[in-house]
């Protein structure tokens, strides 16, 4: 049967739900796939809810064969990133498909045509509206359970990307780090030297409300500074910052957050982590109701073996000066007390040697690799 590719109306909740559900149903029975929360994914694609649409335009497509969904893709144009780099690139994301060249060709063809009609000259991805969306196609580590912050896809995806003429643009790697029984002495010495030399201090909080009020805005502005030169980074606008403050800061464990300030109480570095929700999301099937909320709440408040390192950001003038050691020396006692056995680094650019050097103090292994692809149009 012929493939029918249909544009998705981003204001149609029913259509968006079907779009998101396909990206979950395709992996039914796969023990390594971690579904997103459907309501969060739908909100990301809704122009009325996601402030990234202030500077992004997007069009999602679903591919059908004989009335049955067989693939999906979202084409995105991020004006801020394109202006920054002096290009007109088309991003693709939220991409999933069955192992069928006809389906893949039709999907990418629809996205390409939409981008070319708007003057795009290259196509890159998978990437989202911002760096807080999922990015990077898995190319190694298919037998490892994913994290809530990363993409899982089948091995055949890479074959289709290469067949379509896409080439590597950047790779990210991920590490699984064993939590030690105590803070390594050498690591502690480095942290103490850094703290004294730069007159830094850690800040402890007793409520999430105080974090949001005192450092919420500053935290995300720090991310904009620290990540400015990283591959594909899209600086967060004030409206996006407000959105992510409300989205994330309310559910974090206080002991899994490290805030480092200077002698004037100005924010220097931050480390944000949280208990792994991978197993809980798998049990929920991506649904908050009727019982998904229970599994997620149990993971957030209870004991799990793995902690996800969501982000570490340090002001540019303090980078490569050991502030990361201070952050993790602050976090590790809490990790040990909470019973975490492992930490997931989540994605790090493969050439970011300074970030990866910090794992040398711990038993660790590199267990996943993912790729951003590029193709001229």
C-alpha positions as CSV (number, residue, x, y, z in Angstrom):
1,X,0.0,0.0,0.0
2,X,1.1,3.6,-0.7
3,X,2.4,5.8,2.1
4,X,0.3,8.7,3.1
5,X,2.1,11.5,5.0
6,X,-0.2,13.9,6.8
7,X,0.7,17.2,8.5
8,X,-0.3,17.4,12.1
9,X,-2.2,20.3,13.4
10,X,-0.3,21.4,16.6
11,X,-3.4,22.8,18.1
12,X,-5.3,19.5,17.8
13,X,-4.8,17.7,21.1
14,X,-6.2,14.4,19.8
15,X,-3.8,14.4,16.8
16,X,-0.8,15.3,19.1
17,X,-1.7,12.5,21.4
18,X,-1.7,10.0,18.5
19,X,1.6,11.4,17.3
20,X,3.2,11.0,20.8
21,X,1.6,7.6,21.3
22,X,3.1,6.2,18.1
23,X,6.6,7.0,19.5
24,X,5.8,4.9,22.5
25,X,3.9,2.0,20.9
26,X,6.7,1.4,18.4
27,X,8.8,0.1,21.3
28,X,6.3,-2.0,23.1
29,X,8.0,-4.9,24.8
30,X,11.5,-3.4,24.5
31,X,13.1,-3.6,27.9
32,X,15.5,-0.6,27.3
33,X,13.0,2.0,26.0
34,X,11.9,4.6,28.5
35,X,8.7,6.4,27.5
36,X,8.2,10.2,28.0
37,X,5.2,11.4,29.8
38,X,2.6,11.9,27.1
39,X,1.3,15.1,28.6
40,X,4.8,16.7,28.7
41,X,5.5,15.7,25.1
42,X,2.2,17.0,23.9
43,X,2.8,20.3,25.8
44,X,6.3,20.6,24.1
45,X,4.6,20.4,20.7
46,X,1.8,22.8,21.6
47,X,2.5,26.4,20.5
48,X,0.1,27.8,23.2
49,X,2.2,26.1,25.9
50,X,5.8,26.0,24.7
51,X,7.4,29.4,24.6
52,X,10.0,28.2,22.2
53,X,7.4,28.8,19.5
54,X,8.1,32.5,20.0
55,X,11.3,32.0,17.9
56,X,10.7,28.6,16.4
57,X,8.4,27.4,13.7
58,X,7.5,23.7,13.4
59,X,5.5,21.2,11.5
60,X,5.0,17.6,12.5
61,X,4.1,14.8,10.0
62,X,2.7,11.3,10.5
63,X,3.1,8.6,7.9
64,X,0.3,6.1,7.4
65,X,0.0,2.9,5.5
66,X,-3.5,1.5,5.0
67,X,-4.7,3.9,7.7
68,X,-2.2,2.6,10.3
69,X,0.6,4.9,11.6
70,X,4.1,3.8,10.6
71,X,6.3,6.9,11.2
72,X,6.5,10.4,12.5
73,X,8.8,13.4,12.3
74,X,8.8,17.1,13.4
75,X,10.5,19.7,11.3
76,X,11.8,22.7,13.3
77,X,13.3,26.1,12.3
78,X,15.0,27.8,15.3
79,X,15.5,31.4,14.3
80,X,17.8,32.3,17.2
81,X,20.3,29.5,16.5
82,X,20.2,30.1,12.7
83,X,20.9,33.8,13.3
84,X,23.7,33.0,15.7
85,X,25.4,30.7,13.2
86,X,24.5,32.7,10.0
87,X,22.7,29.7,8.4
88,X,19.2,28.6,7.6
89,X,19.2,25.0,9.0
90,X,16.2,22.8,9.4
91,X,16.1,20.7,12.5
92,X,14.3,17.4,12.7
93,X,13.2,15.7,15.9
94,X,10.6,13.5,17.5
95,X,11.5,11.0,14.8
96,X,10.4,7.3,14.8
97,X,9.6,4.9,12.0
98,X,9.3,1.3,11.1
99,X,12.1,-0.4,9.3
100,X,10.9,0.4,5.8
101,X,12.7,2.6,3.2
102,X,9.5,3.8,1.6
103,X,8.2,5.1,5.0
104,X,11.5,6.8,5.9
105,X,11.9,8.4,2.4
106,X,8.3,9.7,2.6
107,X,8.8,11.2,6.1
108,X,12.1,12.9,5.5
109,X,10.9,14.0,2.1
110,X,7.9,15.8,3.7
111,X,10.1,17.5,6.3
112,X,12.7,18.5,3.6
113,X,10.0,20.0,1.4
114,X,8.6,22.0,4.3
115,X,12.0,23.3,5.1
116,X,13.1,24.1,1.5
117,X,9.9,26.1,1.0
118,X,11.1,28.3,3.9
119,X,14.6,28.7,2.5
120,X,16.4,26.0,4.5
121,X,19.7,24.8,3.0
122,X,20.6,22.0,5.4
123,X,18.9,19.5,7.7
124,X,20.3,18.4,11.1
125,X,19.0,16.3,13.9
126,X,17.6,14.7,15.8
127,X,17.3,17.9,17.8
128,X,14.4,19.7,19.6
129,X,13.4,23.2,20.1
130,X,16.0,23.7,22.8
131,X,18.8,21.7,24.5
132,X,16.3,20.7,27.2
133,X,14.5,18.6,24.6
134,X,15.7,15.2,23.6
135,X,18.5,15.2,21.0
136,X,21.0,12.7,19.5
137,X,20.2,9.4,17.7
138,X,21.4,6.3,19.6
139,X,24.1,4.5,17.7
140,X,25.7,2.4,20.5
141,X,24.3,1.0,23.7
142,X,21.0,-0.5,22.5
143,X,21.1,-3.1,25.3
144,X,21.2,-0.4,28.0
145,X,18.1,1.0,29.6
146,X,17.8,4.7,28.6
147,X,17.1,7.7,30.8
148,X,14.2,10.1,30.8
149,X,16.5,12.8,29.3
150,X,17.6,10.8,26.3
151,X,16.3,9.2,23.1
152,X,16.0,5.4,22.5
153,X,15.8,4.1,19.0
154,X,16.3,0.9,17.1
155,X,19.7,0.0,15.5
156,X,18.2,0.2,12.0
157,X,17.8,4.0,12.3
158,X,21.5,4.6,11.6
159,X,21.3,2.5,8.4
160,X,18.5,4.6,7.0
161,X,20.2,7.9,7.9
162,X,23.3,6.8,6.0
163,X,21.3,5.5,3.1
164,X,19.6,9.0,2.9
165,X,23.0,10.6,2.6
166,X,23.2,12.1,6.2
167,X,26.7,12.3,7.7
168,X,27.9,12.7,11.3
169,X,27.8,16.3,12.5
170,X,28.5,15.6,16.2
171,X,28.6,12.7,18.7
172,X,27.6,12.6,22.3
173,X,28.8,9.9,24.7
174,X,27.3,8.8,28.1
175,X,28.9,7.3,31.2
176,X,27.7,5.1,34.0
177,X,29.6,6.0,37.1
178,X,29.8,3.9,40.3
179,X,29.0,5.9,43.4
180,X,31.9,5.3,45.9
181,X,31.4,4.5,49.6
182,X,33.0,7.9,50.5
183,X,34.3,11.0,48.7
184,X,37.7,10.2,47.2
185,X,40.5,11.9,49.2
186,X,42.1,13.4,46.1
187,X,38.8,14.7,44.9
188,X,38.2,16.3,48.3
189,X,41.6,17.9,48.3
190,X,41.0,19.5,44.9
191,X,37.6,20.8,46.1
192,X,39.1,22.3,49.3
193,X,41.8,24.1,47.3
194,X,39.3,25.5,44.8
195,X,37.0,26.6,47.6
196,X,39.7,28.5,49.5
197,X,41.4,29.9,46.4
198,X,38.3,31.5,44.9
199,X,36.4,32.1,48.2
200,X,33.5,30.0,47.2
201,X,30.8,28.4,49.3
202,X,28.0,25.9,48.9
203,X,24.4,27.0,49.6
204,X,21.9,24.6,51.3
205,X,18.2,25.0,51.0
206,X,15.3,23.9,53.1
207,X,12.6,24.5,50.5
208,X,12.2,24.4,46.7
209,X,10.4,27.7,46.9
210,X,13.5,29.4,48.2
211,X,15.6,28.0,45.3
212,X,13.1,29.3,42.8
213,X,12.9,32.7,44.4
214,X,16.6,33.2,45.1
215,X,18.4,31.4,42.2
216,X,15.7,30.3,39.7
217,X,16.3,33.0,37.1
218,X,20.1,33.1,37.8
219,X,20.4,29.4,37.4
220,X,19.0,29.4,33.8
221,X,21.0,32.5,32.9
222,X,24.1,30.6,34.1
223,X,23.1,27.8,31.7
224,X,22.9,30.3,28.9
225,X,26.5,31.5,29.7
226,X,28.0,28.1,30.4
227,X,26.6,26.3,27.4
228,X,26.8,29.2,24.9
229,X,29.5,27.7,22.7
230,X,28.3,24.1,22.9
231,X,27.1,22.4,19.7
232,X,23.6,23.4,18.6
233,X,22.9,25.3,21.8
234,X,19.8,27.5,21.8
235,X,19.9,30.2,24.5
236,X,16.8,30.2,26.7
237,X,14.6,33.3,26.5
238,X,13.1,34.9,29.6
239,X,9.7,33.2,28.8
240,X,11.4,29.8,28.4
241,X,13.3,30.3,31.7
242,X,10.0,31.0,33.5
243,X,8.5,27.9,31.8
244,X,11.4,25.6,32.9
245,X,11.5,27.0,36.4
246,X,7.8,25.9,36.9
247,X,8.4,22.7,35.0
248,X,11.4,21.3,36.8
249,X,12.4,23.0,40.1
250,X,9.3,21.9,41.9
251,X,10.0,18.2,41.7
252,X,13.7,18.0,42.6
253,X,15.1,16.6,45.8
254,X,16.9,19.3,47.7
255,X,19.9,17.1,48.5
256,X,20.4,16.3,44.8
257,X,21.0,20.0,44.0
258,X,24.3,21.8,44.5
259,X,24.6,25.6,44.3
260,X,28.0,27.2,44.5
261,X,28.3,31.0,45.0
262,X,31.2,33.5,45.4
263,X,31.9,35.7,48.4
264,X,29.2,38.2,47.1
265,X,26.6,35.4,46.9
266,X,26.7,35.5,43.1
267,X,26.0,32.2,41.4
268,X,29.2,30.5,40.1
269,X,28.1,26.9,39.5
270,X,25.2,24.5,39.8
271,X,24.7,20.8,39.7
272,X,21.2,19.4,39.3
273,X,20.4,15.7,39.6
274,X,17.4,13.6,40.5
275,X,16.5,9.9,41.2
276,X,16.3,8.0,38.0
277,X,12.7,7.8,36.8
278,X,13.4,5.3,34.0
279,X,11.8,2.3,35.8
280,X,8.8,4.4,37.0
281,X,8.2,5.8,33.5
282,X,8.3,2.3,32.1
283,X,5.7,1.1,34.6
284,X,3.5,4.2,33.8
285,X,3.6,3.6,30.0
286,X,3.9,7.4,29.7
287,X,0.6,8.0,31.4
288,X,0.2,10.0,34.6
289,X,-3.2,8.5,35.3
290,X,-4.6,6.3,36.7
291,X,-1.5,4.9,38.4
292,X,1.5,6.5,36.7
293,X,1.7,9.3,39.3
294,X,2.1,6.7,42.0
295,X,5.2,5.1,40.4
296,X,6.8,8.5,39.7
297,X,6.1,9.8,43.2
298,X,7.5,6.6,44.7
299,X,10.7,7.0,42.6
300,X,11.1,10.7,43.5
301,X,10.5,10.3,47.2
302,X,11.7,6.7,47.7
303,X,14.9,4.8,47.2
304,X,16.3,3.9,43.7
305,X,19.7,2.6,42.7
306,X,20.5,5.3,40.1
307,X,20.7,9.0,40.1
308,X,20.5,11.0,36.8
309,X,22.9,13.9,36.4
310,X,20.7,16.3,34.5
311,X,23.1,19.3,34.2
312,X,26.2,20.8,35.6
313,X,26.9,24.5,34.7
314,X,29.8,26.6,35.7
315,X,30.4,30.3,34.8
316,X,32.9,30.5,31.9
317,X,35.6,32.3,34.0
318,X,35.6,29.5,36.5
319,X,35.6,26.6,34.0
320,X,38.5,24.2,34.1
321,X,39.4,25.4,37.6
322,X,38.1,22.6,39.6
323,X,34.6,23.9,40.5
324,X,33.1,20.7,39.2
325,X,35.0,18.9,42.0
326,X,33.4,21.2,44.5
327,X,30.0,20.5,43.1
328,X,30.3,16.7,43.3
329,X,32.0,16.8,46.7
330,X,28.8,18.6,47.8
331,X,26.5,16.1,46.1
332,X,28.3,12.8,46.9
333,X,27.4,12.5,50.6
334,X,23.8,12.9,49.8
335,X,24.1,10.3,47.0
336,X,25.7,7.8,49.5
337,X,23.0,8.5,52.2
338,X,20.2,8.0,49.6
339,X,21.6,4.6,48.6
340,X,22.4,5.5,45.0
341,X,24.8,2.9,43.5
342,X,25.3,4.4,40.1
343,X,25.0,7.8,38.4
344,X,24.0,8.3,34.7
345,X,26.0,11.2,33.2
346,X,23.5,11.7,30.3
347,X,24.9,13.2,27.1
348,X,28.4,14.9,26.9
349,X,30.0,15.9,23.6
350,X,32.7,13.4,22.7
351,X,35.4,16.1,22.4
352,X,34.6,17.7,25.8
353,X,37.7,16.3,27.5
354,X,37.4,18.6,30.5
355,X,34.0,17.3,31.5
356,X,35.0,13.7,30.9
357,X,38.2,14.0,32.9
358,X,36.2,14.4,36.2
359,X,35.0,10.7,35.9
360,X,38.6,9.5,36.2
361,X,38.3,9.7,40.0
362,X,35.6,7.1,39.9
363,X,34.9,3.6,38.5
364,X,33.1,4.3,35.3
365,X,32.3,3.0,31.8
366,X,31.2,4.7,28.6
367,X,28.1,2.7,27.6
368,X,26.1,4.8,25.1
369,X,26.9,7.0,22.0
370,X,24.5,9.1,20.0
371,X,24.8,11.2,16.9
372,X,23.5,14.4,15.3
373,X,23.3,14.0,11.5
374,X,23.6,16.7,8.8
375,X,22.7,16.8,5.2
376,X,22.7,19.7,2.7
377,X,19.3,20.3,1.0
